[in-house]
């Protein structure tokens, strides 16, 4: 999370490969607002993938290549923290975490 906090909020494309211990959960937050909680039971054998597309006011979340899709409205905030991840059990692993900055689809006037 220390490295993730160095990435400023903004349009992001995030790819995660994970393995959760039995009865564990992964909680994803953006600007300290919860995006999703993924239980180990939600994934086949506790292993799976999560892809996030985050723009100005919406986050799209794809679990296991779109087997589960969630769109989440993002509240307006000036919180400087971007993405944050947490699990309950130390044995859970993020096999891969990639974060790409994107251009916003919204035009800025100024």
Secondary structure, 3 states (H helix, E strand, C coil): CHHHHCCCCCCEEEEEEEECCCCCEEEEEECCEEEEEEEHHHCECCEEEEEEEECCCEEEEEECCCCEEEEEECCCCCCCCCEEEEECCCCCEEEEEEEEECCCCCCCCC
